[in-house]
Amino acid sequence: MQGIEQAKKQAAEEIWLSYFNEQAYAAGLIDEKTRNRIRVALVRPKAKKQGM
């Protein structure tokens, strides 16, 4: 049961960080290069867990 809760928490964090990243880009706080670098950083740990 605790594993499911941890997975939910992880998913919520990833969604929030992705949303925040997009909003920062839309507001002009970060440039496209930075936005893309953050996207990759958010996806990379997930790919490692899945053995990619």
C-alpha positions in Angstrom: 0.0 0.0 0.0 2.8 2.4 0.8 4.3 1.8 -2.6 1.2 3.0 -4.3 1.1 6.2 -2.2 4.8 6.8 -3.0 4.0 6.4 -6.7 1.1 8.8 -6.5 3.3 11.4 -4.7 6.0 11.0 -7.3 3.5 11.4 -10.2 2.1 14.5 -8.6 5.5 16.0 -8.2 6.4 15.3 -11.8 3.1 16.8 -13.0 3.7 19.9 -10.9 7.3 20.4 -12.1 6.2 20.0 -15.7 3.4 22.5 -15.3 5.7 25.0 -13.4 8.3 24.6 -16.2 5.8 25.4 -18.9 4.3 28.4 -17.0 7.8 29.8 -16.4 8.5 29.6 -20.1 5.1 31.1 -21.0 5.8 34.0 -18.7 9.2 34.6 -20.2 11.1 33.7 -17.0 13.2 31.0 -18.8 14.2 30.6 -22.4 13.4 27.7 -24.7 16.8 26.0 -24.1 16.3 26.0 -20.4 12.7 24.7 -20.7 13.9 21.8 -22.9 16.8 21.0 -20.5 14.4 20.8 -17.6 12.0 18.6 -19.6 14.8 16.2 -20.3 15.9 16.2 -16.6 12.3 15.3 -15.6 12.1 12.4 -18.1 15.6 11.0 -17.6 15.1 9.5 -14.1 11.9 7.9 -15.3 13.7 6.3 -18.3 16.4 5.0 -16.0 13.8 3.3 -13.7 12.2 1.6 -16.8 15.6 0.4 -18.0 15.8 2.5 -21.2 
